[in-house]
Amino acid sequence: MEFDNDHCIKMNDGNKIPAVGFGTYSPDAVQKSKCEEATKVAIEVGFRHIDGAFVYGTEEEVGRAIHEKIADGTVKREDIFYTGKLWNTFHRPELVRSCLEQSLKKLKFDYLDLFIIHNPMSLKPGTDPLPKDENGKLIFDVVDLRQTWEAMEACKDAGLVKSIGVSNFNIRQLEMILNKPGLKYKPVLNQVECHPYLNQGKLLAFCKSKDILLEAYSVLGSQRDKMWIDQSTPVLLEDPVLGAIARKYNQSPALVALRYQLQRGIVVLFKSFTRKRIEENLQVFDFQLSEEDMKTIDGMNKNGPYGHLKP
């Protein structure tokens, strides 16, 4: 993958995305104010790619952090690459723009740099982000995602978003969009769970063949939030294989896991509330893994997702 001087990658629509992004999903246990402070720290130390979502419930805080860093002269709005996401209860084409406009209002932005369909699973529209029936089962909706995509394209044409993409889509779902009659814009990327235990090799090859970037979340094996993660799964950063490679390069296992993805041509997201870790993870551009070590990490693949339901 070719980076420019700012460590950005060109997407299929000509727009550029920074290769490393800062995630803003916050577990309930973490106060939203911590997300605001962490976003400010991320911008201060050099992050320009901020990944958010309607359903995270932190867009007001993230928006405040970005505007504060604009006000103090650290950045301009055009320096920031912000990703927002269409939540599952807004898949009906007539609802797509309203989700986007709610995000824009909370962020106090005129546009998003990237707007993606958060998940291909459609849920019943309404104010509850996870609508459930009396038995506690999710209430789904039946929506043709090709029509949802047309509404996404309309948001781009209206100038409300610069680029559009998807998240958590498999090959079949991507093909459905790509083969849609009258397709105006291809998805620029597909954001998925991806780490050495789930390296998404087949999906990555398919996306590369279609000039679609793969973007990885849970690159460090997730924060092990009990709401999403099976606590019996192994802890990626404690894996002895990753640990041995990290010692060889005098780097942390986290940096090795991040660097592994970058060298595969994948955009990576990470999140932390600690200044030291936020600063450390920008050092991912300071070293390179050998082909042999890349193959060793490839061998860690278990095809096992951490998430039960993607946040």
C-alpha positions in Angstrom: 0.0 0.0 0.0 1.3 3.4 -0.9 1.1 6.2 1.7 1.6 9.8 0.9 3.6 12.1 3.2 0.6 12.5 5.5 0.1 8.7 5.7 -3.1 8.8 3.7 -4.4 6.4 1.1 -6.4 7.4 -2.0 -9.9 5.8 -2.2 -11.7 4.8 -5.4 -13.6 8.1 -5.6 -10.3 10.1 -5.5 -10.7 11.3 -1.9 -7.9 10.4 0.6 -8.3 8.7 4.0 -5.7 8.7 6.8 -4.3 5.1 7.2 -4.7 5.1 11.0 -7.9 6.3 12.7 -9.0 7.0 16.2 -12.2 5.2 17.3 -14.8 6.8 19.6 -17.0 3.9 20.6 -17.3 4.1 24.4 -18.6 1.2 26.6 -21.3 2.3 29.0 -18.9 2.1 31.9 -16.8 4.9 30.5 -18.1 8.4 30.9 -18.8 10.2 27.7 -16.6 13.1 28.9 -13.6 10.7 28.7 -14.3 10.2 25.0 -14.3 14.0 24.5 -11.0 14.3 26.3 -9.4 11.4 24.5 -10.5 12.8 21.1 -8.8 16.1 22.0 -5.6 14.2 23.0 -5.7 12.2 19.7 -5.9 15.4 17.6 -3.1 17.0 19.7 -0.7 14.1 19.2 -1.4 13.9 15.4 -4.5 11.9 14.6 -6.6 13.4 11.9 -9.0 10.4 11.2 -11.8 10.2 13.7 -14.2 7.3 13.5 -17.7 7.8 15.0 -21.3 6.6 14.7 -24.8 7.7 15.3 -25.4 4.7 17.7 -22.3 5.4 19.8 -24.1 8.3 21.5 -20.8 10.3 21.6 -21.1 12.6 18.6 -21.9 15.7 20.6 -18.8 15.1 22.8 -16.6 14.3 19.8 -17.9 17.3 17.9 -17.1 19.5 20.9 -13.5 18.1 21.0 -12.9 18.7 17.3 -14.3 22.3 17.4 -12.2 23.1 20.4 -9.1 21.9 18.5 -10.2 24.0 15.5 -10.8 27.1 17.8 -7.3 26.8 19.4 -5.6 26.6 16.0 -4.5 23.0 16.2 -6.4 22.0 13.1 -8.9 23.3 10.5 -12.1 21.4 9.7 -10.6 20.2 6.3 -7.7 18.6 8.2 -10.1 16.2 10.0 -11.4 13.1 8.3 -14.6 12.1 10.2 -16.6 8.9 9.6 -20.2 8.6 10.6 -22.5 5.6 10.3 -26.1 4.9 9.3 -27.6 2.9 12.0 -29.7 -0.3 11.4 -33.1 1.4 12.3 -32.6 3.9 9.4 -32.2 1.5 6.5 -35.4 2.5 4.8 -34.4 4.9 2.0 -36.6 7.7 3.2 -34.9 7.6 6.7 -31.3 7.6 5.6 -30.9 11.4 5.3 -32.5 12.0 8.7 -29.9 9.8 10.4 -27.1 11.7 8.7 -28.7 15.1 9.5 -29.0 14.1 13.2 -25.3 13.3 13.2 -24.4 16.5 11.5 -26.4 18.5 14.0 -24.8 16.8 17.0 -21.3 17.3 15.5 -22.1 20.8 14.3 -20.6 19.9 10.9 -21.8 20.9 7.4 -20.6 17.6 6.0 -19.1 14.2 6.8 -16.0 13.0 5.1 -17.2 9.4 5.1 -20.7 8.0 5.8 -21.1 4.2 5.9 -23.9 1.7 6.4 -23.0 0.4 9.9 -24.4 -3.1 9.5 -26.4 -5.0 6.8 -28.9 -6.2 9.4 -32.0 -4.0 9.2 -34.0 -3.3 12.4 -37.5 -1.9 13.0 -37.5 1.9 12.6 -38.1 4.0 15.8 -36.3 5.7 18.6 -35.0 2.5 20.2 -31.7 1.6 18.5 -32.1 -2.1 19.5 -35.9 -2.8 19.3 -36.9 -6.0 21.0 -40.2 -8.0 21.3 -41.7 -9.2 24.6 -39.3 -12.2 24.5 -36.2 -10.0 24.3 -35.6 -10.9 20.6 -34.5 -8.2 18.2 -37.2 -7.0 15.8 -35.9 -7.0 12.3 -37.0 -5.0 9.3 -37.1 -6.1 5.6 -35.2 -3.6 3.5 -33.6 -3.9 0.1 -30.1 -2.5 0.8 -29.7 -1.5 -2.8 -32.4 1.1 -2.2 -30.6 2.1 1.0 -27.4 2.5 -1.1 -29.3 4.8 -3.6 -30.3 7.0 -0.6 -26.6 7.1 0.4 -25.6 8.1 -3.1 -28.2 10.9 -2.9 -26.6 12.2 0.3 -23.2 12.4 -1.5 -24.8 14.2 -4.5 -26.4 16.7 -2.0 -22.9 17.5 -0.7 -23.7 16.3 2.8 -21.0 13.6 2.6 -17.8 13.3 0.6 -17.5 9.5 0.4 -19.8 6.6 1.1 -19.1 3.0 2.1 -20.3 0.0 4.1 -19.4 -1.9 7.3 -19.7 -5.6 8.3 -20.6 -6.6 4.7 -19.6 -10.0 3.4 -18.7 -10.8 -0.2 -22.2 -11.6 -1.2 -23.6 -8.4 0.2 -20.9 -6.3 -1.5 -21.6 -8.0 -4.8 -25.3 -7.1 -4.4 -24.4 -3.4 -4.2 -21.7 -3.6 -6.9 -24.0 -5.5 -9.4 -26.9 -3.1 -8.7 -28.3 -1.7 -12.0 -27.7 2.0 -12.3 -24.9 2.0 -9.6 -23.6 5.6 -9.3 -20.8 5.2 -6.7 -19.0 2.1 -5.5 -18.4 1.8 -1.8 -15.0 3.3 -1.0 -14.4 0.9 1.9 -15.8 -1.9 4.0 -15.2 -1.6 7.8 -15.0 -5.0 9.5 -13.6 -6.7 12.5 -10.1 -7.8 11.6 -7.1 -8.9 13.7 -4.6 -11.8 13.6 -7.2 -14.3 14.9 -9.6 -13.2 12.2 -7.5 -11.9 9.3 -10.3 -11.7 6.7 -8.0 -13.0 4.0 -10.8 -13.9 1.5 -12.7 -10.6 2.0 -9.5 -8.6 1.7 -8.6 -10.2 -1.6 -12.1 -9.6 -2.9 -12.1 -6.0 -1.8 -8.7 -5.4 -3.4 -10.0 -6.9 -6.7 -12.8 -4.3 -6.7 -10.7 -1.3 -5.6 -12.5 -1.2 -2.2 -10.4 -0.6 0.9 -10.8 -2.8 3.9 -10.8 -0.9 7.2 -10.3 -2.8 10.5 -11.8 -2.4 13.9 -11.0 -4.5 17.0 -7.4 -4.7 15.6 -6.1 -5.3 19.1 -8.7 -8.0 19.8 -11.3 -5.6 21.2 -11.6 -4.0 24.7 -13.4 -7.2 25.9 -16.6 -5.4 26.8 -18.9 -8.1 28.3 -21.8 -6.8 26.3 -20.1 -7.9 23.1 -17.3 -10.2 23.9 -17.2 -13.9 25.0 -14.9 -13.7 28.0 -13.6 -17.2 27.4 -11.9 -16.2 24.1 -8.1 -15.9 24.2 -6.6 -12.4 24.7 -4.8 -11.5 21.5 -2.2 -9.2 23.0 -1.1 -12.0 25.4 -0.5 -14.4 22.5 3.1 -15.7 22.7 3.6 -15.6 18.9 2.8 -11.9 18.8 4.9 -11.3 22.0 8.0 -12.9 20.5 7.7 -10.8 17.3 7.1 -7.6 19.4 10.3 -8.3 21.4 12.3 -8.9 18.2 11.4 -5.3 17.0 11.5 -3.8 20.5 7.8 -2.8 20.0 4.6 -3.5 21.9 2.3 -6.4 20.8 -0.3 -3.7 20.0 2.0 -1.9 17.6 2.9 -5.1 15.9 -0.8 -6.0 15.5 -1.5 -2.5 14.0 1.6 -2.6 11.7 0.5 -6.1 10.4 -2.7 -4.7 9.1 -1.1 -1.6 7.5 1.3 -3.8 5.5 -1.6 -5.8 4.2 -3.1 -2.6 2.8 -5.8 -2.2 5.5 -6.8 1.0 7.1 -6.7 0.5 10.9 -8.8 1.9 13.8 -7.9 1.8 17.4 -9.3 3.4 20.6 -7.9 4.3 23.9 -8.5 6.7 26.7 -4.9 6.9 27.8 -2.6 9.6 26.4 0.5 7.3 26.5 -1.2 4.6 24.4 -2.7 7.2 22.0 0.8 8.6 21.5 2.4 5.2 21.2 0.1 3.9 18.5 1.2 6.7 16.1 4.7 5.1 16.1 3.3 2.4 13.9 4.9 4.1 10.9 8.4 3.9 12.5 9.2 0.3 11.7 8.4 -2.5 9.2 7.7 -6.2 9.7 9.7 -8.7 7.6 7.8 -10.9 5.1 8.6 -13.9 7.3 7.1 -12.3 10.3 4.0 -11.3 8.3 3.6 -14.9 7.3 4.0 -16.0 11.0 1.2 -13.6 12.0 -0.9 -14.9 9.1 -0.6 -18.3 10.7 -2.3 -17.1 13.9 -5.7 -16.9 12.0 -8.5 -18.8 13.7 -11.3 -17.3 11.6 -12.9 -16.4 15.0 -14.7 -13.1 15.5 -14.7 -11.6 19.0 -18.0 -9.7 18.6 -21.4 -11.3 19.1 -23.1 -8.2 17.8 -21.0 -5.5 16.3 -21.0 -2.2 18.2 
